[in-house]
Every structure is written in C-alpha cells, then in structure tokens.
Amino acid sequence: MNARPRVGLIGCGRIGKIHLRTLLAHPERCEFAGLVDSNEGALRTIAAEYRLETVSTDISTIFDDPTIDAVIIASSTETHAACIEEAARTGTSAFTEKPIALDLESTDRALAAVHWAGTRLQVGFQRRFDSGYAAAHRKIADGELGTIEMIRDAMRDPAPPPPAYLEKSGGLFRDMTIHNFDCVRWLKGHDPVEIFAVGSALTGDEVLAAGDIDTSIVTMRFADGSLASIENSRRSGFGYDVRTEVFGSKGAIHIGDSRQTPVRHLTASGVREDHQYFFLERFKDAYEAEVLSFLQAVVSDTEVEVTGADGRAALRLAILAEESRRLGRPIAAGEVANGIDSELESRMTISA
Ligand SMILES: NC(=O)c1ccc[n+]([C@@H]2O[C@H](COP(=O)([O-])OP(=O)(O)OC[C@H]3O[C@@H](n4cnc5c(N)ncnc54)[C@H](O)[C@@H]3O)[C@@H](O)[C@H]2O)c1
C-alpha cells in the first residue's frame, strides 16, 4: 500500500469538519482525495473556507474513483451502513462515525459486506484514543487496579442537538450512551450480563417531540458480579462533562480533567479554572489520533483498533437498554427481548 493513502470524506457537518482538518493537517500521512456532502450550501462554504477543489454532492465520485484507498464516513447516522457496504463493494477501507446503523439487521449487513470483501472498518469511538482513557485502560490491563469491581461513567452535553439531528439520531441510548457502552465494555474487558435503564425528558418540547429522552441512568452487572453505572444528560449548565471512575480491588482511577489549561486560579472571591465547553474541544486530540490510527492500519495492512464488532456490541447494549426502559425492569443480556437478542447472538461471529 501507498504510504500516503488517498482518502475521501463523506459529510462536512460538526464532526466531518474535525476529520477534514485532520486529513488536511497531515499531508505526510495521506492525500486528501475529495469531500462529498448532500447539502450543497454547506459544501460550498467548507470548500471556500478550506480551499478545496474536489467537492461534490454525488457520493459516486468517491466510490467510482479506483484511486481512492480509504473513506471517512461522517455523514448523518442513517447513511453509514449503505456507505460501509459501498466501501466494501469497491475494496475501500472505511472509517465510520458511530453508530454503524440504528438497528442490528443493517449493522449485520454492513459487517457481513466488510467481512466477505476482506476490507477494513474502524468505528469512531474516540475515547479509546484519549490520553487519559488510554492510560487508564493500560493500567487496568496491566493489573494495577486488581479486579475491577465498579465503574462509574458519566457524560453530559451542554445542550440538546437541533431537532433535525434529534429526529434522525436513533434516540439517546443509540446516539449518545453508545459511547459509554463502548467505554465500559472496553475498560472492563467484557460485556455485561444484565442491564437496567431509566430515563426522562427534562429539557423541553423538542426532545419530547422527537419521542426521545434526554436524561438517563443505566446500571449493568457483569458475570463476575461487578457493577457499572452510566449517567447521561443532553443538558449541562456548565458545559460538556465526561468523567469515569474505575474501582478495583487494589485501587481506583479517575479519568476526566476537563480543564482547557492546567491552571487553577485562587483569589479572595474564589477559585477559577477554565473548562472545555464542548466535546469537540475535549476530544480534539482523540479525534485526530483515531483517524491517524486508521490511516496507519490502512498503510500497514493491519487490523484497526476499534472494530465493526465493537460498534455492533455497543449498539446491542443500547438496544437492550431501550428495551429495559420500555419494560421498566432489568434485562438479562441472554434474554429474548422482542426476538432481538436471540437473532443477535446467532450473528455474533460475523466480524470475528
Ligand atoms: N464520535 C463523536 O464524538 C461524534 C460526535 C458528533 C457526531 N458524531 C456522529 O457523526 C455523524 C454526523 O454527526 P454531525 O454532528 O456531524 O451531524 P451534522 O448534521 O452536523 O452533519 C451531518 C452532515 O452529513 C451530511 N449528509 C447527510 N446525508 C448525506 C448523504 N446522503 N451524503 C452525503 N452527506 C450527507 C449533511 O448534509 C451534514 O453536512 C452522526 O452519525 C453522529 O452520530 C460522532
């Protein structure tokens, strides 16, 4: 493989712009091949801002170009699975934003396409590339915390996304908590055997109109009896909040310094620190690192660090959480919930 793969980008919204900046900032690692977005106005604005020559509203300009080695899929969630399948069909390595799809059937179709094509798929769980989370994961894997007995994971957005995003997002668990599900199963090294979820809509009419919730607590039990909890909110008065605490038999780790600058200013009127207000700032370095890691896998023809199977496993937990909330009781992971889990278990081996 060419040491500088040619990479196309689909989607130039909030997250697409972040990935665009990474691709353009690293000409030594890749050649930017072009941007596609169905919103012509947004496309023209971005093209002018970044002086891009190769932009189009037609997705086939990426998939019909045999010189393109890899694609970053950062368009709206409902487009991911079809783009992944198209990438597999054309032998293109793909990095997709989370989630792969909103249901397991489409996810499985996309993963099967990648599997049979023998191509590569990385899922955008950027926390795994954050220096704090990566250090915690290493310490846990090295046994420094002993047996992991409890994980507390929290994530809050400053404010709910716009109604147009909410309508297509798939709901809080599939859109937002999916990051926490991935994080907890990655830190623990296993999937839970039981989930219980509660949720409310507290931020107002837009979330209610989308039939969604904006505030939730999920608890999980693992086969060894250890426990985890996840708190999410779409509104946080002080800005983005992401914190994780892992407690083991030999010690604990707290992850999540949200300061922009590692400075604490103490005055007679109080103590002041700055704060990273949004996830795009908090995970700026991680978003860059995940794309560079993907490019490295493409160049060296190796497996990616966050696989399609990881994306599927986190979606599965999101679906089980929804089911638990709907039924108002804990769900055992092996339990048949609306037929979802039996079907799901029978397909678990696809991307292994
Ligand atoms: N990893 C993260 O932390 C993170 C953060 C935000 C969003 N996301 C994910 O990234 C995706 C995009 O989210 P966003 O916040 O950037 O949304 P956004 O609405 O800001 O941007 C989406 C873009 O996709 C474009 N688009 C829609 N359909 C398209 C199509 N068929 N072909 C080409 N372009 C199309 C839209 O015009 C828009 O510009 C979502 O799946 C979301 O879940 C991930």
The ligand as a Gaussian input file, in Angstrom:
#p B3LYP/6-31G(d) Opt

LIG

0 1
 N      -17.654000      10.482000      17.705000
 C      -18.268000      11.548000      18.171000
 O      -17.952000      12.054000      19.228000
 C      -19.362000      12.164000      17.364000
 C      -19.744000      13.479000      17.623000
 C      -20.744000      14.044000      16.831000
 C      -21.359000      13.291000      15.842000
 N      -20.973000      12.013000      15.638000
 C      -21.613000      11.204000      14.593000
 O      -21.239000      11.762000      13.326000
 C      -22.330000      11.747000      12.431000
 C      -22.574000      13.170000      11.940000
 O      -22.893000      13.963000      13.047000
 P      -22.753000      15.561000      12.995000
 O      -22.966000      16.029000      14.370000
 O      -21.530000      15.946000      12.276000
 O      -24.047000      15.900000      12.124000
 P      -24.306000      17.142000      11.196000
 O      -25.773000      17.156000      10.981000
 O      -23.610000      18.342000      11.722000
 O      -23.567000      16.748000       9.821000
 C      -24.008000      15.707000       9.006000
 C      -23.610000      16.037000       7.571000
 O      -23.914000      14.897000       6.752000
 C      -24.451000      15.400000       5.541000
 N      -25.221000      14.349000       4.876000
 C      -26.434000      13.858000       5.237000
 N      -26.823000      12.907000       4.376000
 C      -25.829000      12.771000       3.472000
 C      -25.636000      11.937000       2.348000
 N      -26.567000      11.029000       1.970000
 N      -24.490000      12.067000       1.641000
 C      -23.568000      12.977000       1.993000
 N      -23.692000      13.803000       3.051000
 C      -24.809000      13.700000       3.782000
 C      -25.293000      16.593000       5.944000
 O      -25.555000      17.465000       4.863000
 C      -24.396000      17.236000       7.006000
 O      -23.499000      18.180000       6.454000
 C      -23.510000      11.143000      13.188000
 O      -23.630000       9.805000      12.814000
 C      -23.128000      11.244000      14.654000
 O      -23.634000      10.169000      15.423000
 C      -19.980000      11.452000      16.363000

